[in-house]
Amino acid sequence: MFSGYFSIIGVVVSVIGFAWTVAVALASKEAAQRAEAEIKETAGRVTSRLKESDSASDLGMIIGALNEIKGLHGVKDVSYELVLFKYTMLRAKLVTLMSGDIVSVLEDEKLKVQEIIAEISLLERLVSTKVVRNTDLDAKELAIEDLVSRNPALADHVDALNGILTRIKQSGGGGNVG
């Protein structure tokens, strides 16, 4: 007689235990999904900050290179092949920066960087055709004077890049760069 009751109680306990196990499993699944979403969000923020930090570091390097190039313009006996190489590397770095993910770059900043790329390309062509490959010394001297006359424009570009760098740093992505 009691065995029938125990069997019924055993079935009820088993059903309740199974229901409780399913409920715990569902709650665990929801907690895991919430944790996964938080991890993805955090990873996205970290990735964004790293990209901003990389952009800030790259901008710092570009600013230094522009200042170095300004200093090389007009220096007697400077290797203009070296200057040409620096222009090429600088332009490539700017293009890479623009084609990559400069995080939260404003439209006017993009236009300014494109303007700087155009200026560097112009200087690159000028040095390549009128200085490096030119055998006429007078024409070379005029071309070098032309380079020196462009230093104020390069200084303006440095200022613009410093503005972008400052904004990136203030957004929290720049660390101690520049």
FIKOL-228864 format. One record per atom (N, C-alpha, C): residue number from 0; residue in three letters; atom name; x, y, z. Coordinates in steps of 0.2 Angstrom, whole numbers, plus 5000, padded with zeros to 4 digits. Example, Ala and Ser with C-alpha at 12.3 -4.5 7.8 and 13.67 -1.06 7.14 Angstrom:
BEGIN
PT/seq/type/atom/u/v/w
PT/0/ala/N/5066/4972/5039
PT/0/ala/CA/5062/4978/5039
PT/0/ala/C/5066/4984/5039
PT/1/ser/N/5064/4989/5035
PT/1/ser/CA/5068/4995/5036
PT/1/ser/C/5064/5000/5039
! end
This chain:
BEGIN
PT/seq/type/atom/u/v/w
PT/0/met/N/5004/4994/5000
PT/0/met/CA/5000/5000/5000
PT/0/met/C/5004/5006/5000
PT/1/phe/N/5009/5006/5004
PT/1/phe/CA/5014/5012/5004
PT/1/phe/C/5018/5013/4998
PT/2/ser/N/5019/5007/4995
PT/2/ser/CA/5024/5007/4989
PT/2/ser/C/5020/5011/4984
PT/3/gly/N/5014/5011/4983
PT/3/gly/CA/5010/5015/4978
PT/3/gly/C/5011/5022/4979
PT/4/tyr/N/5010/5024/4986
PT/4/tyr/CA/5011/5031/4988
PT/4/tyr/C/5018/5034/4986
PT/5/phe/N/5023/5029/4988
PT/5/phe/CA/5030/5031/4987
PT/5/phe/C/5032/5032/4979
PT/6/ser/N/5029/5028/4976
PT/6/ser/CA/5030/5028/4968
PT/6/ser/C/5027/5035/4966
PT/7/ile/N/5021/5037/4968
PT/7/ile/CA/5018/5043/4966
PT/7/ile/C/5022/5049/4968
PT/8/ile/N/5024/5049/4974
PT/8/ile/CA/5028/5054/4977
PT/8/ile/C/5035/5054/4973
PT/9/gly/N/5038/5049/4972
PT/9/gly/CA/5044/5048/4968
PT/9/gly/C/5043/5052/4961
PT/10/val/N/5037/5050/4958
PT/10/val/CA/5036/5053/4951
PT/10/val/C/5035/5061/4952
PT/11/val/N/5031/5063/4957
PT/11/val/CA/5030/5070/4958
PT/11/val/C/5037/5074/4959
PT/12/val/N/5041/5071/4963
PT/12/val/CA/5048/5074/4965
PT/12/val/C/5052/5074/4959
PT/13/ser/N/5052/5069/4955
PT/13/ser/CA/5056/5068/4949
PT/13/ser/C/5053/5074/4944
PT/14/val/N/5047/5075/4943
PT/14/val/CA/5044/5080/4938
PT/14/val/C/5046/5087/4941
PT/15/ile/N/5045/5088/4948
PT/15/ile/CA/5047/5094/4950
PT/15/ile/C/5055/5095/4949
PT/16/gly/N/5059/5090/4951
PT/16/gly/CA/5066/5091/4950
PT/16/gly/C/5068/5092/4943
PT/17/phe/N/5065/5089/4938
PT/17/phe/CA/5066/5090/4931
PT/17/phe/C/5064/5097/4929
PT/18/ala/N/5058/5100/4931
PT/18/ala/CA/5056/5106/4930
PT/18/ala/C/5061/5111/4933
PT/19/trp/N/5063/5110/4939
PT/19/trp/CA/5068/5115/4942
PT/19/trp/C/5075/5115/4938
PT/20/thr/N/5077/5109/4936
PT/20/thr/CA/5083/5108/4932
PT/20/thr/C/5082/5112/4925
PT/21/val/N/5077/5112/4922
PT/21/val/CA/5075/5115/4916
PT/21/val/C/5076/5123/4917
PT/22/ala/N/5072/5125/4922
PT/22/ala/CA/5072/5132/4924
PT/22/ala/C/5079/5135/4925
PT/23/val/N/5083/5131/4929
PT/23/val/CA/5090/5133/4930
PT/23/val/C/5094/5133/4924
PT/24/ala/N/5093/5128/4920
PT/24/ala/CA/5097/5128/4913
PT/24/ala/C/5095/5134/4909
PT/25/leu/N/5089/5136/4909
PT/25/leu/CA/5086/5142/4905
PT/25/leu/C/5089/5148/4908
PT/26/ala/N/5089/5149/4914
PT/26/ala/CA/5092/5155/4918
PT/26/ala/C/5100/5155/4916
PT/27/ser/N/5103/5150/4916
PT/27/ser/CA/5110/5149/4915
PT/27/ser/C/5111/5152/4908
PT/28/lys/N/5107/5149/4903
PT/28/lys/CA/5108/5151/4896
PT/28/lys/C/5107/5159/4895
PT/29/glu/N/5102/5162/4899
PT/29/glu/CA/5101/5169/4898
PT/29/glu/C/5107/5173/4901
PT/30/ala/N/5110/5170/4907
PT/30/ala/CA/5115/5173/4910
PT/30/ala/C/5121/5173/4905
PT/31/ala/N/5122/5167/4902
PT/31/ala/CA/5128/5167/4897
PT/31/ala/C/5127/5171/4892
PT/32/gln/N/5121/5172/4889
PT/32/gln/CA/5120/5176/4883
PT/32/gln/C/5121/5184/4885
PT/33/arg/N/5119/5186/4891
PT/33/arg/CA/5120/5192/4894
PT/33/arg/C/5128/5194/4894
PT/34/ala/N/5131/5189/4897
PT/34/ala/CA/5139/5189/4898
PT/34/ala/C/5142/5190/4891
PT/35/glu/N/5140/5186/4886
PT/35/glu/CA/5143/5186/4880
PT/35/glu/C/5142/5193/4877
PT/36/ala/N/5136/5196/4877
PT/36/ala/CA/5134/5202/4875
PT/36/ala/C/5139/5207/4878
PT/37/glu/N/5140/5207/4885
PT/37/glu/CA/5144/5212/4888
PT/37/glu/C/5151/5211/4886
PT/38/ile/N/5153/5205/4885
PT/38/ile/CA/5160/5204/4882
PT/38/ile/C/5161/5207/4876
PT/39/lys/N/5156/5206/4871
PT/39/lys/CA/5157/5209/4864
PT/39/lys/C/5157/5216/4865
PT/40/glu/N/5153/5219/4869
PT/40/glu/CA/5153/5226/4869
PT/40/glu/C/5159/5229/4872
PT/41/thr/N/5162/5226/4877
PT/41/thr/CA/5168/5228/4880
PT/41/thr/C/5174/5227/4875
PT/42/ala/N/5174/5221/4871
PT/42/ala/CA/5179/5220/4866
PT/42/ala/C/5178/5226/4861
PT/43/gly/N/5172/5228/4859
PT/43/gly/CA/5172/5233/4854
PT/43/gly/C/5174/5239/4857
PT/44/arg/N/5173/5241/4863
PT/44/arg/CA/5176/5247/4866
PT/44/arg/C/5183/5247/4866
PT/45/val/N/5186/5241/4868
PT/45/val/CA/5193/5241/4869
PT/45/val/C/5197/5241/4862
PT/46/thr/N/5194/5238/4857
PT/46/thr/CA/5196/5238/4850
PT/46/thr/C/5196/5245/4847
PT/47/ser/N/5190/5249/4849
PT/47/ser/CA/5190/5256/4847
PT/47/ser/C/5195/5260/4850
PT/48/arg/N/5196/5259/4857
PT/48/arg/CA/5202/5263/4860
PT/48/arg/C/5209/5261/4857
PT/49/leu/N/5210/5255/4856
PT/49/leu/CA/5216/5253/4853
PT/49/leu/C/5217/5256/4846
PT/50/lys/N/5212/5257/4842
PT/50/lys/CA/5212/5260/4835
PT/50/lys/C/5214/5267/4836
PT/51/glu/N/5210/5270/4841
PT/51/glu/CA/5211/5277/4842
PT/51/glu/C/5219/5278/4845
PT/52/ser/N/5221/5274/4849
PT/52/ser/CA/5228/5275/4851
PT/52/ser/C/5233/5274/4846
PT/53/asp/N/5232/5269/4841
PT/53/asp/CA/5236/5268/4835
PT/53/asp/C/5236/5274/4831
PT/54/ser/N/5230/5277/4830
PT/54/ser/CA/5229/5283/4826
PT/54/ser/C/5233/5289/4829
PT/55/ala/N/5232/5289/4835
PT/55/ala/CA/5236/5295/4839
PT/55/ala/C/5244/5294/4838
PT/56/ser/N/5246/5287/4839
PT/56/ser/CA/5253/5286/4838
PT/56/ser/C/5255/5287/4831
PT/57/asp/N/5251/5285/4826
PT/57/asp/CA/5253/5287/4819
PT/57/asp/C/5253/5294/4817
PT/58/leu/N/5248/5298/4820
PT/58/leu/CA/5248/5305/4819
PT/58/leu/C/5254/5308/4822
PT/59/gly/N/5256/5306/4828
PT/59/gly/CA/5262/5309/4831
PT/59/gly/C/5268/5308/4827
PT/60/met/N/5269/5302/4824
PT/60/met/CA/5274/5300/4819
PT/60/met/C/5274/5304/4813
PT/61/ile/N/5268/5305/4810
PT/61/ile/CA/5267/5309/4804
PT/61/ile/C/5269/5317/4806
PT/62/ile/N/5267/5319/4811
PT/62/ile/CA/5269/5326/4813
PT/62/ile/C/5276/5327/4814
PT/63/gly/N/5279/5322/4817
PT/63/gly/CA/5287/5322/4818
PT/63/gly/C/5290/5322/4811
PT/64/ala/N/5288/5318/4806
PT/64/ala/CA/5290/5318/4799
PT/64/ala/C/5289/5324/4796
PT/65/leu/N/5284/5327/4796
PT/65/leu/CA/5282/5334/4793
PT/65/leu/C/5287/5339/4795
PT/66/asn/N/5288/5339/4802
PT/66/asn/CA/5293/5344/4805
PT/66/asn/C/5300/5343/4802
PT/67/glu/N/5302/5336/4802
PT/67/glu/CA/5308/5335/4800
PT/67/glu/C/5309/5337/4792
PT/68/ile/N/5304/5335/4788
PT/68/ile/CA/5305/5337/4781
PT/68/ile/C/5305/5345/4780
PT/69/lys/N/5301/5349/4784
PT/69/lys/CA/5302/5356/4784
PT/69/lys/C/5309/5358/4786
PT/70/gly/N/5312/5355/4791
PT/70/gly/CA/5319/5357/4792
PT/70/gly/C/5324/5355/4787
PT/71/leu/N/5323/5350/4783
PT/71/leu/CA/5327/5347/4778
PT/71/leu/C/5327/5352/4771
PT/72/his/N/5321/5355/4770
PT/72/his/CA/5320/5360/4765
PT/72/his/C/5326/5365/4765
PT/73/gly/N/5330/5366/4760
PT/73/gly/CA/5334/5371/4759
PT/73/gly/C/5341/5370/4763
PT/74/val/N/5342/5364/4766
PT/74/val/CA/5348/5362/4769
PT/74/val/C/5353/5361/4764
PT/75/lys/N/5359/5364/4764
PT/75/lys/CA/5364/5363/4759
PT/75/lys/C/5366/5355/4760
PT/76/asp/N/5368/5353/4754
PT/76/asp/CA/5370/5346/4753
PT/76/asp/C/5366/5340/4756
PT/77/val/N/5359/5342/4757
PT/77/val/CA/5355/5337/4759
PT/77/val/C/5353/5332/4754
PT/78/ser/N/5352/5326/4755
PT/78/ser/CA/5351/5321/4750
PT/78/ser/C/5343/5321/4749
PT/79/tyr/N/5342/5324/4743
PT/79/tyr/CA/5335/5325/4741
PT/79/tyr/C/5332/5318/4739
PT/80/glu/N/5336/5313/4738
PT/80/glu/CA/5333/5306/4737
PT/80/glu/C/5330/5304/4744
PT/81/leu/N/5334/5306/4749
PT/81/leu/CA/5331/5304/4756
PT/81/leu/C/5325/5308/4757
PT/82/val/N/5325/5314/4755
PT/82/val/CA/5318/5318/4756
PT/82/val/C/5313/5315/4752
PT/83/leu/N/5314/5313/4746
PT/83/leu/CA/5309/5310/4742
PT/83/leu/C/5307/5304/4745
PT/84/phe/N/5311/5300/4748
PT/84/phe/CA/5309/5294/4752
PT/84/phe/C/5305/5295/4757
PT/85/lys/N/5306/5301/4761
PT/85/lys/CA/5302/5303/4767
PT/85/lys/C/5295/5305/4765
PT/86/tyr/N/5295/5309/4759
PT/86/tyr/CA/5288/5311/4756
PT/86/tyr/C/5284/5305/4755
PT/87/thr/N/5287/5300/4751
PT/87/thr/CA/5284/5294/4749
PT/87/thr/C/5281/5290/4755
PT/88/met/N/5285/5289/4760
PT/88/met/CA/5283/5285/4766
PT/88/met/C/5278/5289/4770
PT/89/leu/N/5279/5296/4770
PT/89/leu/CA/5274/5300/4774
PT/89/leu/C/5267/5300/4770
PT/90/arg/N/5267/5300/4764
PT/90/arg/CA/5261/5300/4760
PT/90/arg/C/5257/5293/4761
PT/91/ala/N/5261/5288/4760
PT/91/ala/CA/5259/5281/4761
PT/91/ala/C/5256/5280/4768
PT/92/lys/N/5259/5283/4773
PT/92/lys/CA/5256/5282/4780
PT/92/lys/C/5250/5286/4781
PT/93/leu/N/5249/5292/4778
PT/93/leu/CA/5243/5296/4778
PT/93/leu/C/5237/5292/4774
PT/94/val/N/5239/5289/4768
PT/94/val/CA/5234/5286/4765
PT/94/val/C/5232/5280/4769
PT/95/thr/N/5236/5276/4772
PT/95/thr/CA/5234/5270/4776
PT/95/thr/C/5230/5273/4782
PT/96/leu/N/5232/5278/4785
PT/96/leu/CA/5228/5281/4790
PT/96/leu/C/5221/5282/4788
PT/97/met/N/5220/5285/4782
PT/97/met/CA/5214/5287/4779
PT/97/met/C/5209/5281/4777
PT/98/ser/N/5213/5276/4774
PT/98/ser/CA/5209/5271/4772
PT/98/ser/C/5207/5266/4777
PT/99/gly/N/5211/5266/4783
PT/99/gly/CA/5210/5262/4789
PT/99/gly/C/5204/5265/4793
PT/100/asp/N/5204/5263/4799
PT/100/asp/CA/5199/5265/4804
PT/100/asp/C/5201/5271/4808
PT/101/ile/N/5202/5277/4806
PT/101/ile/CA/5203/5282/4811
PT/101/ile/C/5197/5283/4814
PT/102/val/N/5196/5281/4821
PT/102/val/CA/5190/5281/4824
PT/102/val/C/5187/5288/4825
PT/103/ser/N/5181/5289/4823
PT/103/ser/CA/5177/5295/4824
PT/103/ser/C/5181/5301/4822
PT/104/val/N/5184/5301/4816
PT/104/val/CA/5187/5306/4812
PT/104/val/C/5181/5310/4809
PT/105/leu/N/5181/5317/4811
PT/105/leu/CA/5176/5321/4808
PT/105/leu/C/5177/5322/4800
PT/106/glu/N/5172/5324/4797
PT/106/glu/CA/5172/5325/4790
PT/106/glu/C/5177/5330/4788
PT/107/asp/N/5177/5336/4791
PT/107/asp/CA/5182/5341/4790
PT/107/asp/C/5189/5339/4791
PT/108/glu/N/5190/5334/4796
PT/108/glu/CA/5197/5332/4797
PT/108/glu/C/5199/5327/4791
PT/109/lys/N/5194/5323/4789
PT/109/lys/CA/5196/5319/4783
PT/109/lys/C/5198/5323/4777
PT/110/leu/N/5194/5329/4776
PT/110/leu/CA/5196/5333/4770
PT/110/leu/C/5203/5336/4771
PT/111/lys/N/5204/5338/4777
PT/111/lys/CA/5211/5341/4779
PT/111/lys/C/5216/5336/4778
PT/112/val/N/5215/5330/4780
PT/112/val/CA/5221/5325/4779
PT/112/val/C/5221/5323/4771
PT/113/gln/N/5216/5323/4767
PT/113/gln/CA/5216/5323/4760
PT/113/gln/C/5220/5328/4757
PT/114/glu/N/5219/5334/4760
PT/114/glu/CA/5223/5340/4757
PT/114/glu/C/5230/5339/4758
PT/115/ile/N/5232/5337/4764
PT/115/ile/CA/5239/5336/4766
PT/115/ile/C/5242/5330/4761
PT/116/ile/N/5238/5325/4760
PT/116/ile/CA/5240/5320/4755
PT/116/ile/C/5242/5323/4748
PT/117/ala/N/5237/5327/4746
PT/117/ala/CA/5238/5331/4740
PT/117/ala/C/5245/5335/4740
PT/118/glu/N/5246/5339/4745
PT/118/glu/CA/5252/5343/4746
PT/118/glu/C/5258/5339/4746
PT/119/ile/N/5258/5333/4749
PT/119/ile/CA/5264/5329/4750
PT/119/ile/C/5265/5326/4743
PT/120/ser/N/5260/5324/4739
PT/120/ser/CA/5261/5321/4732
PT/120/ser/C/5264/5326/4728
PT/121/leu/N/5261/5333/4728
PT/121/leu/CA/5264/5338/4724
PT/121/leu/C/5272/5339/4726
PT/122/leu/N/5273/5339/4732
PT/122/leu/CA/5280/5340/4734
PT/122/leu/C/5285/5334/4732
PT/123/glu/N/5282/5328/4732
PT/123/glu/CA/5285/5322/4730
PT/123/glu/C/5287/5323/4722
PT/124/arg/N/5282/5325/4718
PT/124/arg/CA/5283/5326/4711
PT/124/arg/C/5288/5331/4710
PT/125/leu/N/5288/5337/4714
PT/125/leu/CA/5292/5342/4713
PT/125/leu/C/5300/5340/4714
PT/126/val/N/5301/5336/4720
PT/126/val/CA/5307/5334/4721
PT/126/val/C/5310/5329/4716
PT/127/ser/N/5305/5325/4714
PT/127/ser/CA/5307/5319/4710
PT/127/ser/C/5309/5322/4703
PT/128/thr/N/5305/5327/4700
PT/128/thr/CA/5307/5329/4693
PT/128/thr/C/5311/5335/4693
PT/129/lys/N/5311/5340/4698
PT/129/lys/CA/5315/5346/4697
PT/129/lys/C/5321/5346/4702
PT/130/val/N/5322/5341/4706
PT/130/val/CA/5328/5341/4710
PT/130/val/C/5332/5335/4709
PT/131/val/N/5329/5329/4710
PT/131/val/CA/5333/5323/4710
PT/131/val/C/5335/5321/4703
PT/132/arg/N/5330/5322/4698
PT/132/arg/CA/5332/5320/4691
PT/132/arg/C/5335/5326/4687
PT/133/asn/N/5335/5332/4690
PT/133/asn/CA/5337/5337/4686
PT/133/asn/C/5345/5338/4686
PT/134/thr/N/5348/5339/4680
PT/134/thr/CA/5355/5341/4680
PT/134/thr/C/5357/5348/4680
PT/135/asp/N/5352/5352/4679
PT/135/asp/CA/5353/5360/4678
PT/135/asp/C/5353/5362/4685
PT/136/leu/N/5359/5365/4687
PT/136/leu/CA/5360/5367/4694
PT/136/leu/C/5355/5373/4696
PT/137/asp/N/5354/5378/4691
PT/137/asp/CA/5350/5384/4692
PT/137/asp/C/5343/5381/4693
PT/138/ala/N/5341/5377/4689
PT/138/ala/CA/5334/5374/4690
PT/138/ala/C/5333/5371/4697
PT/139/lys/N/5338/5367/4699
PT/139/lys/CA/5338/5364/4705
PT/139/lys/C/5337/5369/4711
PT/140/glu/N/5341/5374/4711
PT/140/glu/CA/5341/5379/4716
PT/140/glu/C/5334/5383/4716
PT/141/leu/N/5331/5384/4710
PT/141/leu/CA/5324/5387/4710
PT/141/leu/C/5319/5382/4713
PT/142/ala/N/5320/5375/4712
PT/142/ala/CA/5315/5370/4715
PT/142/ala/C/5316/5370/4722
PT/143/ile/N/5322/5370/4725
PT/143/ile/CA/5324/5370/4732
PT/143/ile/C/5321/5376/4735
PT/144/glu/N/5321/5382/4732
PT/144/glu/CA/5318/5388/4735
PT/144/glu/C/5310/5387/4735
PT/145/asp/N/5308/5384/4730
PT/145/asp/CA/5300/5383/4730
PT/145/asp/C/5299/5378/4736
PT/146/leu/N/5303/5373/4737
PT/146/leu/CA/5301/5369/4743
PT/146/leu/C/5301/5373/4749
PT/147/val/N/5306/5377/4750
PT/147/val/CA/5307/5381/4756
PT/147/val/C/5301/5386/4757
PT/148/ser/N/5298/5388/4751
PT/148/ser/CA/5293/5393/4751
PT/148/ser/C/5286/5389/4754
PT/149/arg/N/5286/5382/4753
PT/149/arg/CA/5280/5378/4755
PT/149/arg/C/5280/5377/4763
PT/150/asn/N/5286/5378/4766
PT/150/asn/CA/5286/5377/4773
PT/150/asn/C/5280/5380/4777
PT/151/pro/N/5278/5386/4776
PT/151/pro/CA/5272/5388/4780
PT/151/pro/C/5266/5384/4779
PT/152/ala/N/5265/5381/4773
PT/152/ala/CA/5259/5377/4772
PT/152/ala/C/5260/5371/4776
PT/153/leu/N/5266/5368/4776
PT/153/leu/CA/5267/5362/4780
PT/153/leu/C/5266/5363/4787
PT/154/ala/N/5268/5369/4789
PT/154/ala/CA/5267/5371/4796
PT/154/ala/C/5259/5371/4798
PT/155/asp/N/5256/5374/4793
PT/155/asp/CA/5248/5374/4794
PT/155/asp/C/5246/5366/4794
PT/156/his/N/5249/5362/4790
PT/156/his/CA/5246/5355/4790
PT/156/his/C/5248/5352/4797
PT/157/val/N/5254/5353/4800
PT/157/val/CA/5256/5351/4806
PT/157/val/C/5251/5353/4812
PT/158/asp/N/5249/5360/4811
PT/158/asp/CA/5244/5362/4816
PT/158/asp/C/5238/5358/4816
PT/159/ala/N/5235/5357/4809
PT/159/ala/CA/5229/5354/4808
PT/159/ala/C/5229/5346/4811
PT/160/leu/N/5235/5343/4810
PT/160/leu/CA/5236/5336/4812
PT/160/leu/C/5236/5336/4820
PT/161/asn/N/5240/5341/4823
PT/161/asn/CA/5240/5342/4830
PT/161/asn/C/5233/5343/4833
PT/162/gly/N/5228/5347/4829
PT/162/gly/CA/5222/5347/4832
PT/162/gly/C/5218/5341/4832
PT/163/ile/N/5219/5337/4827
PT/163/ile/CA/5216/5330/4826
PT/163/ile/C/5218/5326/4832
PT/164/leu/N/5225/5326/4833
PT/164/leu/CA/5228/5322/4838
PT/164/leu/C/5226/5324/4845
PT/165/thr/N/5225/5330/4846
PT/165/thr/CA/5222/5333/4853
PT/165/thr/C/5215/5330/4854
PT/166/arg/N/5211/5330/4848
PT/166/arg/CA/5204/5328/4849
PT/166/arg/C/5204/5321/4851
PT/167/ile/N/5208/5317/4847
PT/167/ile/CA/5208/5309/4848
PT/167/ile/C/5211/5308/4856
PT/168/lys/N/5216/5312/4858
PT/168/lys/CA/5218/5311/4865
PT/168/lys/C/5212/5313/4870
PT/169/gln/N/5209/5318/4868
PT/169/gln/CA/5204/5320/4873
PT/169/gln/C/5198/5315/4873
PT/170/ser/N/5197/5311/4868
PT/170/ser/CA/5192/5306/4868
PT/170/ser/C/5194/5300/4872
PT/171/gly/N/5200/5300/4874
PT/171/gly/CA/5202/5294/4878
PT/171/gly/C/5207/5289/4874
PT/172/gly/N/5208/5290/4868
PT/172/gly/CA/5212/5285/4864
PT/172/gly/C/5219/5286/4863
PT/173/gly/N/5222/5292/4865
PT/173/gly/CA/5228/5294/4863
PT/173/gly/C/5234/5292/4868
PT/174/gly/N/5232/5290/4874
PT/174/gly/CA/5238/5289/4879
PT/174/gly/C/5242/5295/4879
PT/175/asn/N/5249/5293/4880
PT/175/asn/CA/5254/5299/4880
PT/175/asn/C/5258/5300/4874
PT/176/val/N/5255/5300/4868
PT/176/val/CA/5258/5300/4862
PT/176/val/C/5259/5307/4860
PT/177/gly/N/5264/5309/4857
PT/177/gly/CA/5265/5316/4854
PT/177/gly/C/5268/5321/4858
! end
